[in-house]
Amino acid sequence: MTDVTDVTDVTDTDFEAEVIGAELPVLVEFTAGWCPPCRQMAPVLKALASEEGDRLKVVQLDVDSNPETTNAYKVLSMPTFMVFRDGEPVKSMVGARAKRRLLEELADVL
């Protein structure tokens, strides 16, 4: 079992189980190793996972190694954040942002 404070990596293979089938709302960061704003978001997402872990699951998906999911949700820019609730995407945000702003934007889905 992974530590709840960690941001889980998901793939095309386990996206259905980890995200679509999750009981909690899930924040998915569509990310890439070559994307500087994505790297800036790592500590923000880790803090978010640690503070909101009981209400929100935080995962990341590498767009380069998981093209099926990336294309299925028409993700074009990195980082893209998508919130899934009950298996459906309910919110989408593009670009790095401060933790406070991210929390404000997530308030209506938590």
C-alpha positions, 0 to 999 in steps of 0.5 A: 500500500502506498503512503496516502501523502504520495502523489500516485503515478497512474497509467493507461492500464490502471487509469480506470481502476485508480481514477474512474473507479475511485471513491473519492474525487481524484485530481489528475495532473497530466504531466511530462518530464520535459515540462518545467511548470509540471516540475514546479507543481510537484511540491504543491501536489505533494502538499495537497495530497498530504493535507487533503488526502482524506477528501481528495486523491491526487495522481499524475499521468505521464502524457508521453508514456500514456497516450491513450488516456491523454488523447481520450481527454483531449489534453494538449497542454502541460500541466493539465489538471482534471478532477474526476468525480464518480468516474466523470471529469467535472473540472479542468484547469491548465497551467501551473498555479499556487497551492492557494489558488489550486485549493480555491479552484477545487473548493466546489468539487471537494 
